[in-house]
Amino acid sequence: MLYETLHRQGFASQPQSASADDNLQLFNCRITNAVKCLPPQNKPVGAEVNQCNGFLAAELRHASLIIALGGIAHRAVIKAKGLKQTRYKFAHAAEHELEEGSLLLDSYHCSRYNTQTRRLTQAMFEKIFARASEILSRL
């Protein structure tokens, strides 16, 4: 769902990525994670997020727009920016102006669980990236 949406919105050269050498190119975007390891059940715990947060902070240093896919990513971004969690509540399609001038846009994570339960639909996900494209066109 992620690469298909990135492709449809003009952020990726193709709708799938099968391997590191498949020639996929990203345009005007970057994909990163709250943690740099693959935790059990792919569910990072607080200690893992904390340990990797400095890396995330460095990666986000010059980002003008950040899309957080899920609550874990949202909280990791807020922490990486040195901001108070209580001021920035996660909600799908929520937009948060961060203190240093960047914008955080939230989305439910495009996990199989969220898509199969229809908590996140393709249309909802498309709207997030259409909004991102709109915001970036004004920067």
N, C-alpha and C positions, 0 to 999 in steps of 0.2 A: 504494500500500500504506500509506503514512504516514497520509494523511487518512482512509482507510477505517478504519484501526485507531484513530486518535484519535476518530473518530465513534462506533465501537462501544464504546469505553471511556468515553464521555461527556466527552471533552475538546474535541470539535468539533461544530458545529451541523449539518454535512452531510459526506457521505463524499468529496466532491471539491472541488477549488478550480481553477476554470478561468481566473479573472482577478481582478485586485485589487478589482473592484467586484461580485463574485458573492455578497456578503452572508455569506460564511463567517465564523463567530465561533469563537474559541478560548476555552475555559473552563479556568481554573486552570493554564494552560500558556502557553509562549511558544516560538517557533521562531527560532533564530538560527544563524549559521554561524561556522566558524573563520576564514573569510576573507570580506571584503566585496566582492570582485571575482569575476568568472567566469574562472578560469584555463583555459589550454589543456587540452582533454580533460576539463575539470572535475576536474582533479587538482592541488590546490595543492601548491606546493613549500614547503620550510621558510622561505624568505625571505618568502613571501607570508603564511604563518601568523604569523611573527614580526612583520611590519609591522602586522598587524591585531589582534594579541593584546591590546593595550591597550583596544581597543573591546570585545572579548569580556570582558575582566576587568570593565569597567564594567557590562556587561549582566548579568553573573553575581553582582554584588556582594551582592544580597539573595536569591538563589535558595537555597531549602532542599533542593531535589531537582533534579538535573541528569541528563538522559539523553543520553549521548554515542552518536551513531550512527556507529560506525566508529572505527578506530584513530587517524585524523588528528584527529577531534573529541576523542577521549579525551585525546590528548597536548596538544592546544591548551587544554583545560580545566585540566589539571594545571599547565601553564605559566602560564595566566592567574591561577591561584590561588597562584602562587609556590611550588609544591611540587616535590619531587624525583620525577622520572619513574621512577626505579628502585623507589620504594616503592609504586607504583600500576600494576600490570600490566594491560593490556587483555585482556579475555576476555569472550565473549558471556555475558550474565546476571551478570557479576561486579558486586558492590556494594562501594563504597569509601567508608568514612567519612573525610571530609576534615577537616583539622585545625581549621577554623573552625566545624565543626558541621553542614555540609551533607553530603549524600549524593550520590555519583556512581554511576549505574547504567549499565552498558555494554551495547550491542547491536551486532551486526553492522549495517552500513549497509544500508538497504533498496534498494540499487542493483539495476538489472536483472541485472547479472552475479551478484550474491549470491543473488537470488531464482530466476533461471533454473538455476543450478547446485545449487540447494536447500541451499546453505550456510546460508541463512536462509529458513525457511518462515513462512507466515502464522501458524501456531500458535506458533512460537517468538517472533515479533514481538508477538503478542497477549499472551503471558505477561509480556513486559517491561512493557507498559503496564498490565496488570492488577496487576502488582507495584507499579508507580508509584502507581496508584490506591489500593492498600492502604496504602502508606507515607503518602501524603498524607492519608488518612482519620484517621491517628493524630497528625497535626501540629496 
